[in-house]
Amino acid sequence: MTDRRTLLDPWAVCAVVGCCVLWGLNQVAIKWAIPQVPPLWQATARSVGGAALVYGWSRLRGVRLFDHDATLAGGLLAGSLFAAEFLCIFLGLQYTTASRMVVFIYISPFVVALGMPYIARAERLSAAQVGGLLVAFGGVTWAFAEGFSHPAAGAHQWWGDALGVAAGLLWGMTTLAIRGTRLSTAAAEKTLLYQLAVSGVLLAGAAGVQGTAWPRELSALTWGSLAFQVIVVSAISYLVWFWLVRRYAATRLASFTLLTPVFGLLMGALLLSEPITPRLVAALAAVCGGIVVVNRPAR
């Protein structure tokens, strides 16, 4: 696209921060539903349900989803990467701690920062901006550092850590796949539908192979959690995110995603009575400061 904006305007900043808040709240929603619905089935329900809603929304708005626009290859690639990312996360959590997993996942902005200059030279970060990205990532690491001091998760913790790194790489590669293929000119609805539909099929297969069954009865809290994940996270927030990726610099948007794990801790404190520590406040300040540096206009 020729009209992609290098700098984020106030609307884009509000939209991406709102997405990060919702994604942080999604961590709490997953915790609420895990006692009854295994993680892989949650991911499957989120993708399948979200795909149905996005399809209905597209039909209502008259978005053309099945034109021959050469996006099929990019769509299958992005959807497969999306599914593989969540598969790595959920499998990795069986071997490592959630704190370690979160830190490893958020190497994604670095993948985008390294790869985007090969797709769009205008998105190359300066040395100062790379430093800001490192400061923001340091804030995330600081927020979750207490999880590294706990006893090891087991002899196979290295395997879970490796899957966390793989998930971060896959997330970054998904963003690069969207920007580097014909999906960069497709409607946000079509881009999202590719990912949700393909990942729904692949994740359902993975859940079946794992051997866990969908529960027969669910509590009202679990239904509410699943509804939030399907409607608000998959259908709404992801649609906003892909609309942003289509119109703004991906490197600058990716830096904001480092707010998500910190917001997750804040939501845990508000909704699960988990403590707010000085470490968390300092981490939030570091993340915000780093994001400001990354998004500062070049002289």
ROBA-564971 format. One line per 4 residues: number of its first residue (from 1); their letters; for each residue x, y, z of C-alpha. Coordinates in steps of 0.1 Angstrom, whole numbers, plus 5000, padded with zeros to 4 digits. Layout:
N
NUM = a = X:Y:Z  ...
This chain:
299
1 = mtdr = 5000:5000:5000  5012:5035:4993  4991:5052:5020  5006:5034:5050
5 = rtll = 5015:5059:5077  5050:5058:5093  5039:5075:5125  5010:5066:5147
9 = dpwa = 4983:5092:5152  4963:5095:5184  4936:5072:5171  4961:5045:5163
13 = vcav = 4977:5048:5197  4944:5045:5215  4934:5016:5194  4966:4996:5199
17 = vgcc = 4967:5003:5236  4930:4992:5239  4939:4960:5221  4968:4954:5246
21 = vlwg = 4944:4960:5275  4920:4934:5261  4948:4909:5255  4960:4914:5290
25 = lnqv = 4924:4907:5303  4923:4877:5281  4950:4861:5302  4927:4864:5332
29 = aikw = 4898:4850:5311  4919:4819:5302  4927:4813:5339  4890:4815:5347
33 = aipq = 4881:4788:5321  4911:4764:5325  4896:4744:5354  4868:4732:5330
37 = vppl = 4881:4738:5295  4917:4726:5286  4938:4754:5269  4939:4738:5235
41 = wqat = 4902:4735:5234  4899:4771:5245  4922:4782:5216  4901:4761:5192
45 = arsv = 4868:4776:5204  4883:4811:5201  4894:4805:5165  4863:4787:5153
49 = ggaa = 4839:4810:5170  4858:4841:5160  4859:4829:5123  4821:4825:5123
53 = lvyg = 4816:4860:5137  4841:4876:5113  4824:4858:5083  4790:4870:5094
57 = wsrl = 4803:4906:5099  4819:4905:5064  4787:4893:5048  4768:4921:5066
61 = rgvr = 4792:4948:5054  4795:4934:5019  4832:4926:5022  4843:4904:4993
65 = lfdh = 4861:4873:5008  4863:4849:4979  4877:4870:4951  4907:4856:4932
69 = datl = 4932:4882:4946  4963:4860:4950  4960:4861:4988  4955:4823:4993
73 = aggl = 4992:4814:4997  4998:4842:5022  4966:4834:5041  4974:4798:5045
77 = lags = 5010:4807:5056  4997:4833:5081  4970:4809:5095  4995:4781:5099
81 = lfaa = 5020:4803:5117  4992:4816:5139  4981:4781:5148  5017:4769:5154
85 = eflc = 5023:4799:5178  4994:4789:5201  5003:4752:5199  5039:4761:5211
89 = iflg = 5025:4782:5239  5000:4756:5252  5025:4727:5249  5053:4748:5264
93 = lqyt = 5033:4757:5295  5033:4720:5304  5071:4722:5309  5079:4757:5320
97 = tasr = 5064:4785:5341  5040:4811:5329  5064:4839:5338  5092:4825:5317
101 = mvvf = 5068:4818:5288  5056:4854:5288  5091:4868:5286  5101:4845:5257
105 = iyis = 5069:4852:5237  5076:4889:5237  5107:4886:5216  5082:4891:5188
109 = pfvv = 5087:4929:5184  5124:4922:5178  5116:4897:5150  5094:4924:5134
113 = algm = 5120:4951:5138  5147:4929:5122  5125:4916:5094  5105:4947:5083
117 = pyia = 5134:4966:5068  5136:4939:5041  5100:4944:5033  5097:4982:5038
121 = raer = 5129:5003:5042  5109:5031:5057  5103:5010:5088  5140:5006:5097
125 = lsaa = 5146:5016:5134  5174:5039:5144  5199:5030:5171  5179:5051:5196
129 = qvgg = 5147:5033:5187  5163:4999:5191  5175:5011:5225  5139:5020:5234
133 = llva = 5127:4986:5223  5154:4970:5246  5143:4992:5275  5106:4982:5270
137 = fggv = 5116:4945:5268  5137:4950:5299  5106:4963:5317  5087:4931:5308
141 = twaf = 5116:4910:5319  5118:4929:5352  5080:4925:5358  5083:4887:5355
145 = aegf = 5117:4882:5370  5103:4868:5402  5091:4838:5382  5127:4831:5373
149 = shpa = 5137:4829:5410  5113:4801:5417  5124:4765:5417  5128:4750:5383
153 = agah = 5096:4736:5367  5114:4703:5361  5141:4686:5342  5124:4694:5309
157 = qwwg = 5120:4731:5316  5144:4739:5288  5119:4723:5263  5092:4746:5275
161 = dalg = 5115:4776:5272  5124:4766:5237  5088:4764:5227  5083:4799:5242
165 = vaag = 5111:4812:5220  5095:4794:5190  5061:4810:5198  5077:4845:5199
169 = llwg = 5094:4839:5166  5062:4826:5150  5042:4857:5162  5067:4880:5146
173 = mttl = 5068:4859:5115  5030:4861:5112  5032:4899:5112  5059:4897:5086
177 = airg = 5039:4873:5065  5010:4896:5064  5031:4926:5054  5053:4907:5029
181 = trls = 5025:4889:5009  4994:4900:4991  4976:4901:5024  4990:4935:5029
185 = taaa = 4965:4948:5004  4936:4926:5015  4907:4937:5038  4913:4933:5075
189 = ektl = 4883:4910:5077  4898:4886:5050  4932:4886:5067  4917:4877:5100
193 = lyql = 4894:4851:5086  4923:4833:5070  4941:4831:5103  4911:4821:5124
197 = avsg = 4898:4795:5100  4931:4778:5093  4942:4779:5130  4907:4766:5141
201 = vlla = 4911:4735:5119  4948:4729:5130  4942:4735:5167  4911:4712:5167
205 = gaag = 4933:4685:5153  4960:4691:5179  4934:4690:5207  4920:4657:5194
209 = vqgt = 4955:4642:5192  4962:4653:5227  4933:4632:5238  4914:4657:5260
213 = awpr = 4876:4659:5256  4853:4689:5256  4836:4691:5290  4799:4682:5291
217 = elsa = 4789:4710:5315  4802:4745:5319  4796:4771:5346  4783:4806:5339
221 = ltwg = 4817:4820:5346  4833:4797:5320  4807:4805:5294  4814:4842:5300
225 = slaf = 4851:4837:5297  4847:4818:5264  4823:4844:5251  4848:4872:5259
229 = qviv = 4876:4853:5242  4855:4846:5211  4836:4879:5206  4859:4906:5222
233 = vsai = 4893:4891:5216  4891:4871:5184  4864:4889:5165  4869:4926:5176
237 = sylv = 4904:4932:5189  4921:4911:5163  4901:4928:5136  4912:4962:5149
241 = wfwl = 4948:4949:5151  4949:4938:5115  4933:4970:5104  4961:4988:5121
245 = vrry = 4988:4966:5106  4974:4973:5071  4976:5011:5076  5005:5018:5100
249 = aatr = 5042:5009:5105  5043:4974:5119  5076:4980:5138  5060:5008:5158
253 = lasf = 5028:4989:5164  5047:4958:5176  5065:4978:5203  5031:4985:5219
257 = tllt = 5025:4948:5223  5050:4948:5252  5023:4964:5272  5002:4933:5271
261 = pvfg = 5019:4912:5297  5021:4941:5321  4984:4948:5316  4979:4911:5323
265 = llmg = 4995:4915:5357  4974:4946:5364  4942:4928:5355  4952:4899:5377
269 = alll = 4956:4923:5405  4923:4939:5399  4902:4908:5392  4921:4880:5409
273 = sepi = 4933:4899:5439  4970:4894:5429  4993:4919:5445  5006:4951:5428
277 = tprl = 5042:4954:5437  5067:4983:5432  5084:4960:5407  5053:4960:5385
281 = vaal = 5049:4998:5387  5086:5002:5377  5082:4977:5349  5052:4996:5335
285 = aavc = 5071:5029:5335  5100:5012:5317  5078:4997:5290  5060:5031:5285
289 = ggiv = 5093:5049:5283  5107:5025:5258  5076:5027:5236  5078:5065:5236
293 = vvnr = 5114:5063:5223  5105:5038:5196  5076:5059:5183  5094:5093:5186
297 = par = 5095:5110:5152  5129:5110:5135  5147:5143:5133
